[in-house]
Amino acid sequence: MQRALFSFQSVRHRPGYHISRQYSSEKPKSRHAQWYSDVLPSMIPIFLLGSAVYLGLQLAQTRLSHQKYMVDAQERVSVLEAQVDALQHSRETDADSPTSASTSRWRLW
């Protein structure tokens, strides 16, 4: 029994491989499977954090874009209201000034 333990320790260990016991029924994991089982769980929090940052920045950009649109629209409304007021004022002054009434005469040819 001691000889089996010592022979197990003399097996060379390659980086990236787990030492499998001779009496184990499981196959040793391939290098790709081992890499994915080591790296993938640690990438999940990074993915979640990156997604949260991206969505936060996208929300901020959308909000700022909407605010800019509202400011531009308010400026446009102010300009149009000023034009309407100017036109109404010019109409009132034209209505107050006497105009020569041109009488139309029908001419029969």
Secondary structure, DSSP 8 states (H G I E B T S, - for coil): -HHHHHHHHTS---TT-----TT--S----HHHHHHHHHHHHHHHHHHHHHHHHHHHHHHHHHHHHHHHHHHHHHHHHHHHHHHHHHHHHHHHHHHS------------
